[in-house]
Amino acid sequence: MRVPKEIGCALMASAIVSPIVSMMDKAMVQPITGVGPFLGRMKDAGKVMVLNPRSFFGGLSFRLTSFVYFGTFAVANLSEAALDFYKVKDDGKRKQVKVSAASAANISLLAWRDSVFARKYSGIASAVRPKKAPMRTVSMFALRDFFTMAATFYGAPLAANYLIKEHDWNHDAAELSMALAVPVVSQLATAPIHIHAMDYYNRSLVSTSERFAQIKAEYSKVAFARSLRILPAFGLSSYANNKFRELSIRQPNEDLLFTKRMTKLIQRVTRPTNSESRVAAASPKKMN
């Protein structure tokens, strides 16, 4: 009974984040340079989504992006269900299994999707377009996402623990801020990998100096875009998935939670009114 709910939560979380992420990722593989043109592509895609939703939501970009995030969250949710089924209690082992499963799904699906995006949206004429993305391009997409996942699931908690222990930060503030900041900052390092992957697909025979020149020309746009996309891709989507699971799936301590809620409800119902409270305060106390 739980499996369909886990899959449903993954589907809803994917539906929330996929529109904006699909627009960003499609723009990043198109032949444009600079932040301004990137934002222009985003604006054009937004107009299509509003004015022609059938074309946007039926398009390849949205469909593939939805599949990537649905697959990622479905694997993460089902792995957690499996851990509960096998009664795995150790928090460290649970995190290791869930992060490994979700990372493997996300890295492989994104590498596959971006190789499709490269073929469809890179601007290369169909007569000279490679039939499939070179292994070097796919591998660099995977390497890019490996570093992003490492920053998200390992770098951010380490940074939060450092701020809590060494600088006495509030626990929740440290975790939330680092969960957003560390993956965003990591895109400054992964942007050149993304550019290299796309440039190798477009121009596999250019010299090393020409490759570096292309990375320099595209860096500001790609670093900005990839940093921006992290917020919905790893922030909003994860939060939505967790909330959907919290609301729809029975948790191990649900009975206790339900009891607490009922206790609070009874207290509110039976709490004396203001007039009753004043009368009780004015009356003499009973002696034992």
C-alpha positions as CSV (number, residue, x, y, z in Angstrom):
1,M,0.0,0.0,0.0
2,R,2.9,2.4,0.6
3,V,4.6,2.0,-2.8
4,P,2.0,3.8,-4.8
5,K,2.1,6.7,-2.3
6,E,5.9,6.9,-2.5
7,I,5.6,7.0,-6.3
8,G,2.8,9.6,-6.2
9,C,4.9,11.9,-4.0
10,A,7.8,11.6,-6.4
11,L,5.5,12.5,-9.3
12,M,4.0,15.6,-7.6
13,A,7.5,16.9,-6.5
14,S,8.7,16.4,-10.1
15,A,5.7,18.3,-11.5
16,I,6.5,21.3,-9.3
17,V,10.1,21.7,-10.2
18,S,10.3,20.4,-13.8
19,P,8.9,23.5,-15.6
20,I,11.5,26.0,-14.4
21,V,14.4,23.5,-14.5
22,S,13.5,22.4,-18.0
23,M,13.6,26.0,-19.2
24,M,17.0,26.6,-17.6
25,D,18.6,23.4,-18.8
26,K,17.4,23.8,-22.3
27,A,18.8,27.4,-22.4
28,M,22.2,26.3,-21.2
29,V,22.8,23.9,-24.1
30,Q,21.6,26.4,-26.8
31,P,24.3,28.5,-28.7
32,I,24.2,31.7,-26.7
33,T,26.9,33.6,-24.7
34,G,26.3,35.9,-21.7
35,V,23.8,36.1,-18.9
36,G,21.5,38.5,-20.8
37,P,20.7,36.2,-23.7
38,F,20.2,33.4,-21.2
39,L,17.5,35.3,-19.4
40,G,16.0,36.2,-22.7
41,R,15.7,32.5,-23.6
42,M,14.0,31.9,-20.2
43,K,11.6,34.7,-20.8
44,D,10.6,33.3,-24.2
45,A,10.1,29.8,-22.7
46,G,8.0,31.3,-20.0
47,K,5.7,33.0,-22.6
48,V,5.3,29.6,-24.3
49,M,4.4,28.0,-21.1
50,V,1.7,30.6,-20.3
51,L,0.3,31.2,-23.9
52,N,0.7,27.7,-25.3
53,P,0.8,25.3,-22.4
54,R,0.0,22.3,-24.6
55,S,3.1,22.9,-26.6
56,F,5.3,23.5,-23.5
57,F,4.1,20.6,-21.3
58,G,4.1,18.3,-24.3
59,G,7.5,19.3,-25.4
60,L,10.6,17.2,-25.2
61,S,12.4,19.4,-22.7
62,F,9.7,19.3,-20.1
63,R,8.9,15.6,-20.6
64,L,12.6,14.5,-20.2
65,T,13.2,16.8,-17.2
66,S,10.0,15.4,-15.5
67,F,11.2,11.9,-16.1
68,V,14.7,12.7,-14.5
69,Y,13.3,14.2,-11.3
70,F,10.5,11.7,-11.0
71,G,13.0,8.9,-11.4
72,T,15.3,10.5,-8.8
73,F,12.7,11.0,-6.1
74,A,11.0,7.6,-6.9
75,V,14.3,5.8,-6.2
76,A,14.9,7.8,-3.1
77,N,11.4,7.3,-1.7
78,L,11.3,3.6,-2.5
79,S,14.8,3.0,-1.0
80,E,13.5,4.6,2.2
81,A,10.4,2.3,2.1
82,A,12.7,-0.7,1.6
83,L,14.8,0.4,4.6
84,D,11.7,0.6,6.7
85,F,10.5,-2.8,5.5
86,Y,13.8,-4.4,6.5
87,K,13.8,-2.5,9.8
88,V,17.1,-0.7,9.3
89,K,17.4,1.6,12.3
90,D,20.9,3.0,12.0
91,D,20.7,6.6,10.7
92,G,24.2,6.5,9.1
93,K,23.4,3.3,7.1
94,R,20.0,4.7,6.1
95,K,21.5,7.9,4.8
96,Q,24.2,6.0,3.0
97,V,21.8,3.7,1.2
98,K,19.3,6.5,0.3
99,V,22.0,9.0,-0.9
100,S,23.7,6.3,-3.0
101,A,20.5,5.2,-4.6
102,A,19.3,8.7,-5.3
103,S,22.7,9.9,-6.6
104,A,23.0,6.9,-8.9
105,A,19.6,7.6,-10.4
106,N,20.1,11.4,-10.7
107,I,23.6,11.2,-12.2
108,S,22.7,8.6,-14.8
109,L,19.4,10.1,-15.8
110,L,20.8,13.7,-16.0
111,A,23.7,12.5,-18.1
112,W,21.3,10.7,-20.5
113,R,18.9,13.6,-20.7
114,D,21.7,16.2,-21.3
115,S,23.1,14.1,-24.1
116,V,19.6,14.2,-25.7
117,F,19.5,18.0,-25.1
118,A,22.8,18.3,-26.8
119,R,21.6,16.5,-29.9
120,K,18.3,18.4,-30.1
121,Y,19.1,22.0,-29.0
122,S,22.8,22.6,-29.6
123,G,22.2,24.3,-32.9
124,I,24.3,21.9,-35.0
125,A,22.9,21.2,-38.5
126,S,21.3,17.7,-38.7
127,A,23.7,16.8,-41.6
128,V,26.8,17.0,-39.3
129,R,25.2,16.3,-36.0
130,P,26.6,13.2,-34.2
131,K,24.1,10.3,-34.1
132,K,24.8,10.0,-30.4
133,A,26.7,12.0,-27.8
134,P,30.3,11.0,-27.4
135,M,31.3,9.0,-24.3
136,R,33.5,11.9,-23.2
137,T,30.5,14.3,-23.2
138,V,28.3,11.8,-21.3
139,S,31.1,11.1,-18.8
140,M,31.7,14.8,-18.1
141,F,28.0,15.3,-17.6
142,A,28.1,12.5,-15.0
143,L,31.2,13.9,-13.4
144,R,29.5,17.4,-13.1
145,D,26.5,15.9,-11.4
146,F,28.7,13.7,-9.1
147,F,30.3,16.8,-7.7
148,T,26.9,18.5,-7.3
149,M,25.5,15.5,-5.4
150,A,28.6,15.3,-3.2
151,A,28.3,19.0,-2.3
152,T,24.6,18.6,-1.6
153,F,24.7,15.5,0.6
154,Y,28.2,15.6,2.1
155,G,29.6,19.1,1.8
156,A,26.6,20.9,3.1
157,P,26.2,18.9,6.3
158,L,29.9,19.2,7.0
159,A,29.8,23.0,6.5
160,A,26.7,23.2,8.8
161,N,28.4,21.2,11.5
162,Y,31.4,23.4,11.4
163,L,29.3,26.6,11.8
164,I,27.4,25.0,14.7
165,K,30.4,23.8,16.6
166,E,33.0,26.5,15.8
167,H,30.8,29.6,15.5
168,D,27.8,28.6,17.6
169,W,25.2,29.0,14.8
170,N,21.6,28.0,15.4
171,H,21.2,24.4,14.2
172,D,18.3,24.9,11.9
173,A,19.7,28.1,10.4
174,A,23.0,26.5,9.7
175,E,21.5,23.4,8.1
176,L,19.1,25.4,5.9
177,S,21.6,28.0,4.8
178,M,24.3,25.5,4.0
179,A,21.9,23.2,2.2
180,L,21.2,26.1,-0.2
181,A,24.6,27.8,-0.3
182,V,27.1,24.9,-0.7
183,P,25.4,23.3,-3.8
184,V,25.1,26.8,-5.4
185,V,28.8,27.6,-4.8
186,S,29.8,24.2,-6.1
187,Q,28.4,25.2,-9.5
188,L,31.3,27.7,-9.9
189,A,33.5,24.6,-10.1
190,T,31.2,22.4,-12.2
191,A,30.4,25.0,-14.8
192,P,33.7,24.5,-16.8
193,I,32.9,20.7,-16.8
194,H,29.5,21.4,-18.3
195,I,31.0,23.8,-20.9
196,H,33.7,21.3,-21.8
197,A,31.1,18.5,-22.3
198,M,29.0,20.7,-24.6
199,D,32.0,22.1,-26.6
200,Y,33.4,18.6,-27.1
201,Y,30.0,17.6,-28.5
202,N,29.9,20.6,-30.8
203,R,33.6,20.7,-31.8
204,S,35.5,17.5,-31.0
205,L,38.6,18.4,-33.0
206,V,39.5,21.9,-31.8
207,S,42.8,22.6,-30.0
208,T,43.1,22.9,-26.2
209,S,43.6,26.7,-26.4
210,E,40.4,27.0,-28.3
211,R,38.6,24.8,-25.8
212,F,39.8,27.1,-22.9
213,A,38.7,30.1,-24.9
214,Q,35.2,28.7,-25.2
215,I,35.1,27.9,-21.5
216,K,36.1,31.5,-20.7
217,A,33.5,32.9,-23.0
218,E,30.6,30.8,-21.7
219,Y,31.6,30.7,-18.0
220,S,29.6,33.6,-16.6
221,K,26.4,32.5,-18.2
222,V,26.7,28.8,-17.3
223,A,27.9,29.4,-13.8
224,F,25.0,31.9,-13.2
225,A,22.4,29.5,-14.7
226,R,23.6,26.4,-12.9
227,S,23.8,28.2,-9.6
228,L,20.3,29.5,-10.1
229,R,18.8,26.2,-11.1
230,I,20.1,24.5,-7.9
231,L,17.6,26.3,-5.8
232,P,14.5,24.7,-7.4
233,A,16.2,21.5,-8.4
234,F,17.6,20.6,-4.9
235,G,15.8,23.0,-2.6
236,L,12.1,23.3,-3.7
237,S,11.8,19.8,-5.1
238,S,13.3,18.1,-2.0
239,Y,11.2,20.1,0.3
240,A,8.0,19.4,-1.7
241,N,8.8,15.7,-1.8
242,N,9.4,15.5,1.9
243,K,6.2,17.4,2.7
244,F,4.1,15.2,0.4
245,R,5.5,12.1,2.1
246,E,4.9,13.6,5.6
247,L,1.2,14.3,4.7
248,S,0.4,11.0,2.9
249,I,2.6,8.3,4.3
250,R,2.3,6.6,7.7
251,Q,5.4,7.4,9.7
252,P,6.9,5.1,12.4
253,N,5.8,7.6,15.2
254,E,2.4,8.4,13.7
255,D,0.5,6.9,16.6
256,L,2.4,9.1,19.1
257,L,1.9,12.2,16.8
258,F,-1.8,11.4,16.5
259,T,-2.1,11.1,20.3
260,K,-0.3,14.5,20.8
261,R,-2.6,16.1,18.3
262,M,-5.7,14.7,20.0
263,T,-4.4,15.8,23.4
264,K,-4.0,19.3,22.2
265,L,-7.4,19.3,20.6
266,I,-9.0,18.1,23.8
267,Q,-7.2,20.8,25.8
268,R,-8.4,23.5,23.4
269,V,-12.0,22.2,23.6
270,T,-12.1,21.8,27.3
271,R,-10.1,25.0,28.1
272,P,-12.2,27.4,30.2
273,T,-13.5,30.5,28.6
274,N,-12.2,33.9,29.7
275,S,-15.3,34.5,31.8
276,E,-14.9,31.1,33.5
277,S,-11.3,31.8,34.1
278,R,-12.1,35.1,35.9
279,V,-14.7,33.5,38.1
280,A,-12.3,30.7,39.0
281,A,-9.6,33.2,39.9
282,A,-12.0,35.3,42.0
283,S,-13.4,32.3,44.0
284,P,-11.5,31.2,47.2
285,K,-9.2,28.2,46.7
286,K,-10.4,24.9,48.1
287,M,-8.4,23.6,51.0
288,N,-7.1,20.0,51.0
